[in-house]
Amino acid sequence: MRIAYMGTPGFAVAPLERLYNDGHDVVGVFTQPDKPRNRGMKVSFSPVKEIATARGTQIYQPVSLRDGSIVNTFRKLNCDIVAVVAYGKLLPKEILDLP
């Protein structure tokens, strides 16, 4: 099964790891854009991005989901389902209707 995954915080890491460990084909991971964090305001990756990077999965960090190019990206991924865990933004109906 081809799965697109959407998540950002540490809470979303365990479900992503489970998908990998169960042998699913995670074809793309969507997470919030990198941003400065903590006292030093150093730009850091989201926990989900760290896992996806380690697994060699294509990562997408759109600033907006209302941009038509994101819908085209989902079409190209040709995923069967989209798993969403604490992504952090409302998903447009266009994206929800694709899989």
Sine and cosine of phi, psi and omega as CSV:
sin_phi,cos_phi,sin_psi,cos_psi,sin_omega,cos_omega
0.00,0.00,0.74,-0.67,0.02,-1.00
-1.00,0.03,0.85,-0.52,-0.10,-1.00
-0.84,-0.54,0.75,-0.66,0.22,-0.98
-0.99,-0.15,0.70,-0.72,-0.05,-1.00
-0.89,-0.45,0.67,-0.74,0.03,-1.00
-0.79,-0.62,0.87,-0.49,0.01,-1.00
-0.16,-0.99,0.27,-0.96,-0.04,-1.00
-0.69,-0.72,-0.85,0.52,-0.15,-0.99
-0.98,0.19,0.06,-1.00,0.01,-1.00
-0.82,0.57,-0.54,0.84,0.03,-1.00
-0.84,0.54,-0.49,0.87,-0.07,-1.00
-1.00,0.02,-0.04,1.00,-0.05,-1.00
-0.96,0.29,-0.72,0.70,-0.07,-1.00
-0.86,0.51,-0.71,0.71,0.04,-1.00
-0.90,0.44,-0.60,0.80,0.04,-1.00
-0.91,0.42,-0.71,0.70,0.04,-1.00
-0.86,0.52,-0.64,0.77,0.00,-1.00
-0.89,0.46,-0.66,0.75,0.04,-1.00
-0.87,0.49,-0.70,0.71,0.05,-1.00
-0.88,0.47,-0.76,0.65,-0.08,-1.00
-0.91,0.41,-0.47,0.88,0.03,-1.00
-0.99,0.10,0.02,1.00,0.10,-0.99
1.00,0.08,0.26,0.97,0.03,-1.00
-0.96,0.28,0.44,-0.90,0.00,-1.00
-1.00,-0.01,1.00,-0.06,0.03,-1.00
-0.99,0.12,0.97,-0.26,-0.14,-0.99
-1.00,0.03,-0.24,0.97,0.03,-1.00
-0.15,-0.99,0.57,-0.82,0.03,-1.00
-0.85,-0.52,0.81,-0.59,0.05,-1.00
-0.96,-0.28,0.77,-0.63,0.00,-1.00
-0.57,-0.82,0.29,-0.96,-0.01,-1.00
-0.90,0.43,0.49,-0.87,0.02,-1.00
-0.86,0.51,0.52,-0.86,0.06,-1.00
-0.86,0.51,0.59,-0.81,0.02,-1.00
-0.50,-0.87,0.33,-0.94,0.01,-1.00
-0.90,0.43,0.66,-0.76,-0.01,-1.00
-0.68,-0.74,0.34,-0.94,0.11,-0.99
0.91,0.42,-0.17,-0.99,-0.13,-0.99
-0.91,0.42,-0.64,0.77,-0.04,-1.00
-0.98,0.18,-0.08,1.00,-0.02,-1.00
0.80,0.60,0.58,0.81,0.04,-1.00
-0.98,0.19,0.72,-0.70,0.02,-1.00
-0.93,0.38,0.78,-0.63,-0.02,-1.00
-0.69,-0.73,0.37,-0.93,0.01,-1.00
-0.98,0.19,0.44,-0.90,0.13,-0.99
-0.95,0.31,0.42,-0.91,0.04,-1.00
-0.83,0.56,-0.61,0.79,0.02,-1.00
-0.91,0.40,-0.64,0.77,0.02,-1.00
-0.90,0.44,-0.62,0.78,0.01,-1.00
-0.87,0.49,-0.69,0.73,0.00,-1.00
-0.92,0.39,-0.73,0.68,-0.02,-1.00
-0.89,0.46,-0.63,0.78,0.04,-1.00
-0.89,0.45,-0.71,0.71,0.01,-1.00
-0.88,0.48,-0.50,0.86,-0.01,-1.00
-1.00,-0.02,-0.06,1.00,0.04,-1.00
0.97,0.25,0.41,0.91,0.00,-1.00
-1.00,0.06,0.61,-0.79,0.06,-1.00
-0.88,0.47,0.74,-0.67,-0.06,-1.00
-0.91,-0.41,0.67,-0.75,0.05,-1.00
-0.82,-0.57,0.72,-0.70,-0.01,-1.00
-0.75,-0.67,0.92,0.40,-0.03,-1.00
-0.93,0.36,0.61,-0.79,0.08,-1.00
-0.96,0.29,-0.59,0.81,0.00,-1.00
-0.71,-0.70,0.59,-0.81,0.08,-1.00
-1.00,-0.09,-0.06,1.00,-0.02,-1.00
-1.00,0.07,-0.11,0.99,0.02,-1.00
-0.97,0.25,0.76,-0.66,-0.03,-1.00
-0.86,0.51,-0.42,0.91,-0.02,-1.00
-0.92,0.39,-0.48,0.88,0.02,-1.00
-0.94,0.35,-0.63,0.77,0.06,-1.00
-0.88,0.47,-0.66,0.75,0.05,-1.00
-0.90,0.45,-0.61,0.80,0.05,-1.00
-0.88,0.48,-0.72,0.70,0.04,-1.00
-0.88,0.48,-0.65,0.76,0.02,-1.00
-0.87,0.49,-0.70,0.72,-0.01,-1.00
-0.91,0.42,-0.53,0.85,0.02,-1.00
-0.93,0.37,-0.42,0.91,0.04,-1.00
0.77,0.64,0.76,0.65,-0.05,-1.00
-0.99,0.11,0.47,-0.88,0.05,-1.00
-0.99,0.15,-0.60,0.80,0.03,-1.00
-0.60,-0.80,0.31,-0.95,0.15,-0.99
-0.87,-0.50,0.86,-0.52,0.06,-1.00
-0.99,-0.13,0.81,-0.58,-0.05,-1.00
-0.85,-0.53,0.84,-0.54,0.04,-1.00
-0.68,-0.73,0.96,-0.28,0.08,-1.00
0.80,0.59,0.77,0.64,0.01,-1.00
-0.94,0.33,-0.69,0.73,0.08,-1.00
0.94,-0.33,-0.03,1.00,0.06,-1.00
-0.64,-0.77,0.45,-0.89,0.09,-1.00
-0.95,0.33,0.66,-0.75,-0.01,-1.00
-1.00,-0.08,0.77,-0.64,0.03,-1.00
-0.91,0.41,0.48,-0.87,0.00,-1.00
-0.83,0.55,-0.58,0.81,0.01,-1.00
-0.82,0.57,-0.65,0.76,0.00,-1.00
-0.96,0.27,-0.68,0.73,-0.01,-1.00
-0.89,0.45,-0.50,0.87,-0.04,-1.00
-0.99,0.15,-0.27,0.96,-0.11,-0.99
-0.93,0.37,-0.77,0.64,-0.05,-1.00
-0.93,0.36,0.00,0.00,0.00,0.00
